[in-house]
Amino acid sequence: MCVQDPAIEMPALRMFRRLYQGYESEVLVCFRFVEPTEENLPRVHSLEFYQLHLKLCAAVDSLLHLWYTKKVEPKETDATDYFLLFGAPELDVDLTRTLILLANPKIVIKPFEGWTEKARPEWWKDHNITKHDLNSTTYLKGNLLNVITSLGALYLLLNDKGTRSTYPVATQVFQALF
């Protein structure tokens, strides 16, 4: 039996894969200027990181919304609705899954750690803070840690159970899942 690419059932997945590749390229360019070290991740912030963080979170939100409307019900959603997706057999997204940064194997991130029915991870909360109230204080949340963690979240979502075994999304930022 030939296993089908999940993007055949959900053509928008192709667009998200291309978005991931583009965002990943932007992160790799950032690594040319900012060394991804444990000290730099939370401290180094910029307008570029702020914009990239917003774009990555919008992609994560849109991809979760796509899965929700396809697997649960077509309706308006918010982040509280998405938690039940993590346990869906088709997605099989492990909330405790770790990713190792290729540029610095000492850096391990867990993008979905802290996501519960009532709580969200820090990178998601920081996204909402800056999205709704960008100022000289919240601007600091546009940092390398939030960019890498939100990129990791998008990577994990694109490598759900079906995709990992059929058409996994390649990465140059993290150690591959497959």
N, C-alpha and C positions, 0 to 999 in steps of 0.2 A: 504494500500500500504506500503510495506517495503522500508524504506529509506536505500540506499546503502552507504557504507563507500566510501568516495571520493578516497581512496587509491586503490580501485578496478579499477577505471578509470585511475588512475595515480599511478602505483605500487611504484614509487620512493618515494612517500610520506611516506611509511613505513620506509624507510631508514632515512628520515629527522626526523621522530618521534623518532627513536632510537638515532640519533645524538643529538637531543634536550635533551633526558633523560640523555645521557652521559655527555653533557656539564653542565646540571643542577647539576648533581652529583659533578662535579668539583667545581662549584660555592659554593655548600653547604660545601664542604671541606674547601674552602677558608674562609667561615664564621666562621670556628672553630679557625682561626688564626687572622682574621681581622674583627673586629666588623663593620657591615654595618651602619655607622652613616653618617650624612650629612657632617661632617668634613672629614671623611676618604675617602668618595667616590672619589673625584677628586684628593686627595693628595697621597693616597697609590698606589704606582706603583711597578711593579716587572716584571721579565722576564716571570713568569707564567701568569700574567695578560696580558702581551703583546701577548703571544702565544695563550691564550684563546680568546682574542679579535679578533685576526686574524682568528682563526678557526670559531668563531661565524659569523663573517662578510662573510667569504667564504660560509658558509651554507646559510646565508640570500641571498647572491648574486645568488647562485646556485638554491635556491628555487624560487626566483623571475624569474630567467631565465627559469626554468621548467614551471612555470605558463605562462610566456610570449609565449614560443614556443607552448604551448598547446592551449592557448586561442587567441593569436593574429596571430603570424606567426613564422615559424621556420627560424630563422636567428641569426647571431651574434648580441649580445646586449651589452649595457652598462647601467649604472645606470640611464641615462637620459630617456631610453626607458621604464623603469619600472613605472614611475609615472602614466601612464594611467591605469595600473592594479588596482590601489587603488580604482578607481571608478567602476570597473567591478562588476556587480551584483553577480557573483559567489563567489568573494572574500570578498566583503563588509568589507574591512579593513579600519577602521576609523582612519584617520591621527591624530586625536586629542585624541584618546583613551588613558586613563591613566591606569597604573598598580600600585598596591600597594604592597610593599615589605612585605612579611610575617614576616621576621626577625626584621623589624623595620617599623611599619605602618605609621610613620611620613614621610617615603620616598615614594614619588610618582614620577613615571617616565612616560614620553610620548615619546616612541621610535621613532615615525614617525613625531613628531612635527618638522617643518622646512623643510620637504621634499616637494618640489614644482617641477615644470617642469624644473627649472634652478638651484635649490639649494638642498642640502642634509643636514640631521641632523649632529650635531657635531661628534657623535660617528662614523658616516660613513666617514666624512672628516678626522678624526683622523686615522682611519684605512688606508685610502689611503696614508696619509702622512707617516705613519710608514712602510707601505708596500713598498713604493718606495724610502724612504730616512730615514732608521733607523740610528740614531746617538744619542749622549748623551742628546740632547735636545728633539728630538721627542720620545725617549724612555719613557719619562714621560707620554706620552699619553696611554701607556699600564697600565691603571689604573682601579680601581674597578668600577667607574662610567661607563666607556665605556663597561666593561664586562657585567654589569647588564643591561645596556640599549640595547646592541646588543642581549643579551639573551631574553630580553623582545620583541624585534622586531621579533626574530625567533618564540617565543611563539605566538605572535599575528598572524603571517602569517600561522602558523600551525593550528590555531583556526579560520580559515576563516568562512564565513557564513555557508557553507555546513557542515563543520566539527563540528562546535559548536553545531549544532542541531542533529548530528548523532553519531560521534565518537570523542568527544573532547579530546584533549591532556591534561593530568593531569599535575599539577605543585606543587612543594614544595617550590618554591621561591616566587611566586606571589599569590595574591588572585585570585582564579579561575574566569574565565569569564562566567561560566555556573552555 
